[in-house]
């Protein structure tokens, strides 16, 4: 089985428990204005790689992953655009006794979800913003499919970590925080909620592709703003960490 892969990281520490082998899949259905992996968008880009080669690479450091309670994370781009390839990697990872985590936009076709969810231990769900129109403006797509997938994960009791990127002036209004907090509170499968500061790491990739960076004038949030927002979440009964 072959799949389109953007890149691989062998020592990830934030995308799931323990130490992670992170496979960045090629192709994304969103076009986030702040995308730090702009070069993952093209579904025909990246490199065609055999799942067997990826697993052999993973096995070289297997003891690190196993000893730390870690494993393999599929990230992107959007891994679920290649559901069979995703399943193959996760099934092999589990056969080796390691943990599997799916880092997803949530823009998932539920009809495909059963292909890979039974071999997925944890879903890292990057929810951008709850307001439908703002979501469309920020990412190019409605969040309807994302919300439906989130509800589906709750229905089947799949553990999730929710990550919310704070972009000053775009995803940090009181309405945005309340909307997100209320949504999270309704779900009983959320193990962790993380605030991530917007960063400009991807700007050079936009320029290299000849595209204008859409959030040019926006600065990353201050530590104080992140702490204030974390306080808002906590006052609404949600434990939250700052990434
Ligand atoms: S979901 Fe991730 S990879 Fe896709 S456009 Fe948004 S930031 Fe970029």
Boltz pocket constraint, residues with backbone or C-beta under 6 A from the ligand:
constraints:
  - pocket:
      binder: B
      contacts: [[A, 28], [A, 29], [A, 30], [A, 31], [A, 32], [A, 34], [A, 35], [A, 36], [A, 37], [A, 38], [A, 40], [A, 76], [A, 77], [A, 78], [A, 105]]
      max_distance: 6.0
